[in-house]
Structure formats: structure tokens, C-alpha cells
Amino acid sequence: MPQSVITQVSQKLSIDGVKDIEVTAIVDDGAGGWVRSIRLYGSPAVGTNKVLVHEVLLQSSVKADLSITTPEIDF
């Protein structure tokens, strides 16, 4: 029996209460490619420490493809 494949074409998330956004450095993934993460943090129900709400792991075979440019800063 052939394997089923599900392809998600587009997704939009709405996350409120974001307290911090972290963009990691681009690092070698050890398999001939590159990886970086965008991490969104929010506040826990109790306490003052931030908690990870959502993480997007970005991978590419070309390091430059993972660069992020904003109007204020290029990193």
C-alpha cells in the first residue's frame, strides 16, 4: 500500500500575550545544511518567568536563505 502524504500549503496563527521574540543564530545542522529558530514566549499563568509558546524551526541548504531583514536591522 502506498504511503499517504499530507501537504499543508499555508497556515496562519494568531498568538496573543507574546512577551518576547527570540531569533537564534544560523548554525550548521550537521547534515550539510543550515538551521535557525524563531521562538515566541509568553507569560505563564502563575509567576514571572516567560514560557515558550511557539517555535518555528527553519532549515535550508543555503545559509543566506535563512537571513532575516527588517526595516531597522539585518541579522
N, C-alpha and C positions, 0 to 999 in steps of 0.2 A: 504494500500500500504506500503511495507517495506521501511525503511529508507535507503537512499543511503549512502555509506561510501567511502570516498576517502583516500587512504593511500599513503603518499609520502615516498618513500624508501630512497632517497638520494637527497641532494641538495648541490650545491657548489656556493658560492657567491664570487664575486671579488669586493672589495671596495678599491678605491684609495683615497688618500688625508687624510688618517687616522692621526689624531694628538694626540690621547690619547686612551688608553685602560684601562678600569676600571673593576676589578673583585670584586664583593661585597662579604661580609661575608656570610657564610651559616647560615640561620635563620630558625626557626620553622615556618611552613606555617599555623599553627593553625588548621590543619586538619589531624594531625598525620604523617606528612611528613616534608620534608626539601626543601628549595629553595635558589638559588643564581642566580645572573645575571652576564653576561658578556656584557659590554656596550662599543661600539665603537663611538668615537667622531671625528668630522671633523671640518674644518673651515667654517664659514658662508661666503656667497658671499660678504657681507659688514660687517666690524667690526672685532674685535679681539677675541671675546668670542667663545669658542668651542660649537658645537651643536651636539646633539645626532643623529647619523646616523643609527645605528642598535643596537638592544638589543636582546640577547638570554636569555630566562628565563629557567633555568634548575631546574627540580624537581625530587625528589627521596624519597622513603620511608626509605632509609638508608643514614644517614648523611655522612658516609665515602665514599659513591659512588660519592659525589659531590666534593671531594678533587681534587685539580689540582696540578700536579707535573711537574716542568720544570727542565732542567739541572742545573739552577742556584739557584732555590728557590722552596720550598714546602709550599703551602698555601692552 
